[in-house]
Amino acid sequence: MSHTLTLELPEPVYQPLAQAAARSGQTLEQWALDRLQKHALSSDQRKAALERLLRHAGAADLGHPTGADSANIDADLAKEYGSGHEAKE
């Protein structure tokens, strides 16, 4: 099955795409189709990519907790408000 997709592109978007297609010796339509096919992911591919990404979740350690601890947030705000950032004349 095949479908037609019509896009209206502003000139600053169109020109670099048209130039890339010309450099590759393809029409802009074929060049765009090739790129879309190359980068389109199936449901299984998206799931695998998300799993790879989530393996890195929590990998950074800032050396201190960064949660929604209200006591620490209040202490940080109080420290900043009392730090002498008042406007000077």
C-alpha positions as CSV (number, residue, x, y, z in Angstrom):
1,M,0.0,0.0,0.0
2,S,1.2,3.5,-0.8
3,H,0.1,6.9,0.4
4,T,0.8,10.5,-0.7
5,L,2.1,13.1,1.7
6,T,2.1,16.7,0.7
7,L,4.2,19.2,2.7
8,E,4.6,22.9,2.4
9,L,8.1,23.9,3.4
10,P,9.4,27.4,4.1
11,E,12.3,28.5,1.9
12,P,15.0,28.2,4.7
13,V,14.0,24.5,5.2
14,Y,13.4,23.7,1.5
15,Q,16.7,25.0,0.1
16,P,19.2,22.8,2.2
17,L,17.0,19.7,1.5
18,A,16.9,20.4,-2.2
19,Q,20.7,21.0,-2.3
20,A,21.3,17.7,-0.4
21,A,19.1,15.9,-2.9
22,A,20.9,17.4,-5.8
23,R,24.3,16.4,-4.4
24,S,23.1,12.8,-4.1
25,G,21.7,12.8,-7.6
26,Q,18.2,12.2,-6.5
27,T,14.9,14.1,-6.7
28,L,14.0,15.8,-3.5
29,E,11.0,13.4,-3.2
30,Q,13.2,10.3,-3.5
31,W,15.9,11.8,-1.2
32,A,13.3,12.6,1.5
33,L,11.6,9.1,1.2
34,D,15.0,7.4,1.6
35,R,15.7,9.4,4.7
36,L,12.3,8.7,6.2
37,Q,12.6,5.0,5.5
38,K,16.0,5.0,7.0
39,H,15.0,6.7,10.2
40,A,11.5,5.3,10.7
41,L,11.4,2.8,13.6
42,S,9.1,-0.1,14.1
43,S,7.3,-0.5,17.5
44,D,9.9,-3.1,18.5
45,Q,12.8,-0.9,17.5
46,R,11.3,2.1,19.5
47,K,10.9,-0.2,22.6
48,A,14.5,-1.5,22.3
49,A,15.8,2.1,21.9
50,L,13.8,3.2,25.0
51,E,15.2,0.3,27.0
52,R,18.7,1.2,26.0
53,L,18.1,4.8,27.0
54,L,16.6,3.9,30.4
55,R,19.6,1.8,31.3
56,H,21.4,5.2,31.8
57,A,18.7,6.6,34.1
58,G,20.2,7.4,37.5
59,A,23.7,6.9,36.3
60,A,24.8,10.4,37.2
61,D,25.7,11.0,40.9
62,L,25.9,14.7,41.9
63,G,27.2,13.8,45.3
64,H,24.0,15.1,47.0
65,P,20.3,14.2,46.9
66,T,18.3,16.0,44.3
67,G,14.7,15.0,45.1
68,A,11.8,17.1,46.1
69,D,12.9,17.3,49.7
70,S,11.0,20.4,50.9
71,A,13.3,20.9,53.9
72,N,16.4,21.2,51.7
73,I,14.6,23.4,49.2
74,D,13.4,25.7,52.0
75,A,17.0,25.9,53.4
76,D,18.4,26.7,50.0
77,L,15.8,29.4,49.4
78,A,16.4,30.9,52.9
79,K,20.2,30.9,52.3
80,E,19.7,32.7,48.9
81,Y,17.3,35.2,50.2
82,G,19.6,36.1,53.1
83,S,22.7,36.2,51.0
84,G,22.9,40.0,50.5
85,H,21.8,40.2,46.9
86,E,19.9,43.4,47.7
87,A,20.2,46.2,45.1
88,K,22.9,48.7,45.9
89,E,22.5,52.4,45.3
